Amino acid sequence: AQRVTQPEKLLSVFKGAPVELKCNYSYSGSPELFWYVQYSRQRLQLLLRHISRESIKGFTADLNKGETSFHLKKPFAQEEDSAMYYCALSRGSTLGRLYFGRGTQLTVWP
Amino acid sequence: DAGVIQSPRHEVTEMGQEVTLRCKPISGHDYLFWYRQTMMRGLELLIYFNNNVPIDDSGMPEDRFSAKMPNASFSTLKIQPSEPRDSAVYFCASSRRTYEQYFGPGTRLTVT
């Protein structure tokens, strides 16, 4: 069975500080991992996917298969980063279906 | 494209009443998902369809919940009878055989 765990429901940092949102997963196969974000009064949307190995809005995430983690990082947080972040997993063999973590509410203080 | 459309955006109803939530997916998408979001449980998948056929409804809480997709451009989620614990934000999302799901704005349901 697959499981996505986001250990922090709430995370607060000050503007300009580094931020790391943790995500751990369990899955015996080769997963694909994603981060979705929901800004206040906006729709939930894809932020980034591990296979792209890209940086979006200054955020990066590296898939660590040894530690089964996919933490989201940004070196200098901005107030506009305040949002709910969800880590999600795809089993690859099951097209379309995503398994979401419970989310982390990030607040960046001025 | 207006994206995924959900209606109503807000629904307030009394316990015991029937509630119907509606969703119009993005044209050409062949997957449709219904989620429920609460503070306690986060984002939960209730049911999803592929080509209008329900694939996995194991997340549907109980028999009071039902979902249909009569055609590629419309789906409903019905709760009958509704209970206060059903209060949540219900999201519909669609995708096209990929992991990028496009979410609707959600329906905020309050059952008093």
Interface residues (C-beta under 8 A of the other chain):
Chain A: E32 F34 R43 L44 Q45 L46 R49 Y86 A88 S90 L95 G96 R97 L98 Y99 F100 G101 R102 G103
Chain B: G3 V4 Y31 F33 R41 G42 L43 L45 Y48 N50 I55 D56 F91 A93 S95 R97 T98 Y99 E100 Q101 Y102 F103 G104 P105 G106
